[in-house]
Amino acid sequence: MISLTAHGISNVIGGKLVSGPFDRVASGGVCTDSRHLPPHAVFFALGGEKFDGNLFAPEASRTAAAVVVSRVEEGMDPSCAVILVEDTLEALQKLASWWRSELTLTVIGLTGSNGKTSTKDLTASVLSQGFRTIATQGNLNNHIGVPLSILRATPSDEAAVWEMGMNHSGELAPLCEMTRPKIGIITSIGTSHMEYLGSRENIAREKCTLARCLPEDGFMIFPADCDYADMIRQSTRAACIDCGIGAGTVRAENPVSTENGTRFILSIPDFCREEVELPVHGRHMVTNALLAAAAGWAAGLAKEQIASGLNQARLTGGRLHCTRINGILVVDDTYNANPDSMQAALHTVAGLSCTGRRFAVLGRMGELGAFSEEGHVLVGRTAEELRLDCVVSVGTDAARITDAISPNAFTQSLHFGSAEEAAEWLRSHTAPGDIVLFKGSRLARMEQVMNLTFPPQ
């Protein structure tokens, strides 16, 4: 965590110290939310479409050591240093870039259409077996979250796993410049963000920004079955490591689904054949685990450390988390969704051992643009092909999923307009032995349906 005087901060970000003590030390980190401001922190008054952080600076000044503003409001606490800049977001990013240059870290930069946060969690678990490791909290992976993640690092940290997201062209380059990764991971190149980027090829080009930024002695890691593997290879000076189930340099052999997750043999030529008990279900999660294993290998960890990190991994909530409630296996994959991750979750549920019926409770998928209709139809037809027992769509836009299922199909399809209606029906139609998957984009808030159906124990 950064510790710097107000004068030092002002110099780094190119600001003007307009009031308060220039030698006041900011040792409480960096914060952009005045409601959760630690003592002695630096408050950056960011602006947005619906808020102006400058308005909260006087309140923040009563707790913070320094506030960074683009306009000075009345009522500032005289004990707090006030630093004036033209652009507070740019100032935050400048401070993060400077702090990154002060740190000696092995950085793993991670991006992709699907699986970023799960792969980040798995990679952090692996790296922590041999290094003091810091990782992105939650999904703080955008132009604000990445600098905040960097500024959380301390001089004693040895490795960092930083997730980088995007939904427009050109957004990854400044994040890569800030993080300066030596090891890069592209988890997938799918259909999310089609609304803004127009095609998978455009998405691939943007993701390859990470490959282009890596040094010659770095490593670029990606799935062996990626359609754009050649583009990734051609975009980088770094050594390439491809990963896959039965394919690639880092591979999983003989994957077997178990009650608690997936067992497989981790195989890396001339390095290891280690049995792994991954505590999460799904073939796509095995691929994510292989990407994490490759990062551990590239970072110089021993085979036992890599296997141990995968065995002990714990994923951020809402990602294929399985809980048995009153004899029903509830699969919480509510964090987010796009057609690729929806299909992966459906395949996972179809492959789980089940003595009852398999239900998929699905919400809308966002940011698909012109691909939205096709994407929702694809999900419905996938559920039908997998012969799931019942698909329930919730919310107006999600109706396209169930509308795509044939009335004569084995799969029963129903649509409800609200979370309450869906939950009421599910409570009366599910029974011990059943499996119930909940999934949808963040805006669909499918966790509401899940919690109304199966109140947290």
N, C-alpha and C positions, 0 to 999 in steps of 0.2 A: 504494500500500500504506500502510495506516494506521501512523502513528508517534505514540505518546502515552505520557505517564507513567502509572504505576499509579494515582496519585491522580486523574488526569484520566479514566481508564477507569472507575474506581469511581464518580465523579460522574455520568458519562454513563449508566451502567447501573443506578444506584441501589443499588450494593453497599456492603459494609463492608470496608475494608482491615484485615484481622485480624492480619497479620504481614508481615514483609519491608519493604524500603525503599520508601517512598511515592513517591520521585522516580525509581525505576527506569524507564528508557525502554524501551517495547516497540516495536521497529522491524523485527521479523522477520515481521510479518503475523499472521494468526489461523489456528489449527489446532484440529481436534477429534479428531485421531488421534495419540496419543502415540508411535506407531511411526514417524511421519513428521514429527516436530516440528522446524522450523527453529530455529536459535539465536535467542534474543532475541524469540521470538514470544509471543503470548498463547494459552494453552491453555484451551479451554472444555470442562469436564467434563460432556458431555451424557449423558443417561441413555436407556435403551431397554428393550425387553421382555427382552432377553437380556444386557444389560451395564449397568454402573454406572460412568460416567466418573470419579466421585470416587475410585475405587480406583486409577486410573492417575495421579492428580494428583501423588503424591509422586515417582514416576519422572519425570514431565514437568517437575517443578520444578527438576530438575538441569540442564535445557536452556533452559526458558522464562524470559522476563523476568517473566511474571505468569501465575497460574492463576486461573480463575474456577470456583468450586465451590459446590455446595449443601450440602456437609458436609465439614468439615475432617478429613482423615485424619492420622495420625501419620507422621513421617518427612519433612516438607517441608523442602526446602533453604532455609536462612535468607537466602540471597541473592536468593530469588525472592519477589515480592509475591504474597500470597494474598488474593483478594477473595471474600467470601462473599455469595451472593445466594439468594433463595428458589427461582428457576427459571433454570437456566443457558441453556436455549433462548431464553426470553424475553429474557434479558440479551444474548445474541448478536444477536437481532433488534433490540433497542434500539440497540446499538452500530452496527449496519449502517444503521439509519434515520438516526441522527445523522450518520454519515459521508457518507451520500448527500446530506444537507442542506448539507454543507460543499463539495460538488463542483459544478463548473459543467460539465454534461454534456448532450449531446443523447442521450436514452435511447430506444432502440427496445425496447419490451416485446413479447414474442412468446409466443403460446399456440396450442393447436390439438390436435385428436385425432390427426392424422398430420402428419409432415413438419416438426415443430418444429426438430429439430436440424439437418436439412439446410438448412432456410430460414435458421436462425441462421448457419450456416457461409457460405451465399451472401450474406446481408446483411452480415456482418462483412467479407467480401471486397470487397463494393461500397463500404461506408463507409470502409474503410481506404485507398481511393484518394484520399480528400480529408481524412481526419481521423485523428488518433492514436486508434485504436479498440481497445477491450477487449470481450471476449465471454465468455459462459458457457463454461467448460471442460467437455468431455464432456457429460453431461446433469445437471449440478448445478442442477436446476431446481425443487427442492421447498422446504419451509419451513426446511431447513438449508442447502441448496445456494445458494439465492438470496442470503441474507445473506453467505455466504462469497464469492460472486461480487462483491457490492458492495464488500466489504472488501478485495478485490484491486485495486480501482481506485486510481489515483494522481491527484494534482492536475493532472498534465500531460496526462492523458487528455482527449480532446475528445468522444468518442462511445462509447456502450456498447450492446451488443446482448445483452439478458438474456432468457433463455428461462424461462418459468414453466409448470410442470406442475401437474396436479391430478387427483384421482380421487374426491373427495368434495365435496359442496356447501359453499360458504363458504371454500374453501382459497385461491382466487385473490385475494380482497380484501386480505388482509394483505400478499401479495406485491406487489400493485400499489401499496399504500401505501408499501412500502419502496423500490421502484424508481422511482416517480414518472415514468412514461414520457410523452413528448410525442408519439411515434409508436407506434401499436399495430398488430400484425399478428395476425390470426386465420387460421391456415393452413388449417383445415378443421374441420368439425363432423361427426364420424362416430359409430361405435358402440363405441369403446373406453371403458372405465369404466362400461358399462351395468350391471355387477354392483352398483355403488354408487349410481348416479344414476337408474337405472330406465328412462329414455327419452332419445331424441335431443333432444327439446325441453328436458328438464331440463339436458342437457349444454350445449345452446345458451345457455340462460339463464346458466349458470355461466361459459361462455366470454365472454359479453357483459359480464361484470364489467370486463374490460379496456377495452371500448368506453366504459363509463360513467365510468371514472376519467380519461379523457383531457381535457386542457384545451380551451377553445374555439379556440385557435390551433394545436391539434394535428391529427394525421391518423390516420384509421382505415383500415387496408388489409385487404382480404379477397378471396377468389376470386369472380369474377363469377357462377359457376354454383352458389354456395353456396345450399342450400335455405333458409337462415335469413338471407339477405342483408338482407331488410326488417327483421328483428329487430335486426340489427347497426346498421343506419342509425338506427332509432328509439331505440337505446340510447345514442347518443353526441351530444355537442355539437361534436365535431371534424369536419373535412372528411373525406368518405369517398372512397376510391379503390378501385375494383374492378378486378380483373386476370383475364385469361383468354386462352386460345388462340382467336383470332378473335373475342373478345368483351371488353367492359370498356373502361375508360379506358386502362389499361396493358395492351397485348396483344402476343401473339406471332403473327406471320403467316408462313405457309409453312414450318412446322417440318419438318425432314428428318432422319431418323436416319442417323448416320454411324458409321464403325468406332469412333471415339473418343468419341461423344456425340451431341449434337443441335444442328443449325444452324437458326437462325430469325432473322426480322427483328423487332427490338424497336421497337414503334411506340407513341408517346405524342403525342397531338394537339398541334400547335403547338410541339413540343419536339424530337422526334427520330424518325428511322428508321435504326436502326443494326443492322448484321449482328452476330450473336452466335454464337460457337462454344462452346456449353456443354459442358464436359468430363465429362458424365454422361448416361446414357440415361434415357428414360422421359418420357411426356407429363406425368405428375404432377410430375416434376422441373422441367419447363419452367414449370409454374404456380408452383412454389416460387421459381424464378428471377425471375419477373415480380413476385412479392411483394417480393423483395429489391430489384429495380430501382425499384419504386414508393417504397420507403423511401429509396433514394438520391436520387430525384427530390424527394421531400418534404423531404429534408435539405439540398437546394440544390446537389447535385453536377452537374457537366457531363455531357452525354450520353456523351462519350468515356470519362469516368471510370467511369460505370455499366457500359458495355459491357466495358471492360477488367477491372473487378472480377468480372464473370460469366465472362469468358474464362479468368481465372486461378484460379477458385475450386477449392478442395480440400475434400472432405467428410470428416467424421469417419468412421472405419472402420466397416465392416459395413453400409453404405448403398449398395446397387447398385454396389459396386466390382467392376469386371470385370478379370480376370487370365487370360491364356492360359497354360495349363499342359499341356505335351506335346500341343499342338494342340487342346486342349479349352478353350472359353471358360467359366470359372468365375465365376458371378455371386454375390458375397457380399452378401446383404441380411439378415444374421443378427441384426442388432441388436435388433429387436423386430418385433411383428406384431399386426395385428387384421384383421378381414375386409376393410376398405377398402384397407389397405396391401398385403395379400396379393393382392387382385385387381389392384391397380396393378402389382405386380411381375410377375404372370402375364401381363398385357397387354404389359408391356415385353419380356419374354422372347419372347412370340409375335411381336413386331414386329421382333426382331433378325434380321439376315441369318444364315442357317444352312445349311451343306452336309450336316449330319448329322441327329441327333435332338435334340429339346428335352426336357430332364428338369426336373422341379420336385421338390425334396426338401424336404418341409414338416414342421414340428413344430406342436405345439399352440398355441392362442391363449388367453391368460388374461384375467381381469377382464371376462368377457362376461355373467356371471350367467345369467339365464333365456334370453338370446340365444345362449348357447354352442352348443347343438345346431344351431340355424338358421345361425349364422355359419360353422361348420365345413362344413356341407352346402353352403352358398353357394360356398365356396372350391372344393370338389370339382367342383361343377357348372360353375363358371366355367372351370376347367382343361379340362373335357370339351368345353364350347362352343368354346373356343379351339383345340381339337384338338392340344393338346400331346401329344407322343409317349408320355411316361411320367410318372406322378406317384408318388412314393415318400413315404409318411408314416412318421414315426418317433416311437415312444412311444405309450402306451396311449390318451391322449385324442385324439391326432392321427388315430387310425384312422377317425374319423368323416368325415374328408376323403376318404379313398380309398373308404370304404364308399358314399359318395354317387355315385361314378362307376359308370355302368352296365356290367355285365359284357360287353355287346355294343358298347361304345363304341370309337371309334378309339383313345382314350387308354388305355394300359396302366396298371393300378393295382396297387401292392404295398404291404404294410405290414410294418414290422420293429419289434420291441420295443426294440431297443438301437441305439446309435450304431455299435457294432462290426459288428453284422449288416448294417446298411444300407450301411456303408462297404465291407464285403467284397463285397456284391453289386454296388455301383456300380463298384468297381474293375474287375470282370470284364465289365461290360456297357456301359461308356462307351468311346468311341473318338474319335480326332481328327476335328474337324468338328462335334462335339456341343456343345451349350450346357447347362450344369447350374446351376440356381438353387438356393440354400440359403436358407431363410427360416423363422422361427418366433419365438414370444415369447421374452423373455429367459430365462425359466425352462426353455425347451426346449433351450437351449444347442446350437443347430444348428451353431455353429462347430466343435464337437467332431466332428460327422459330416463336415463339410467338410475339416477338417485331417487326419482319418484317411483320407479318400478321396484327397485331393490334398495331401500333406504340403507345408508352406511351402517354397518354393524358397530 
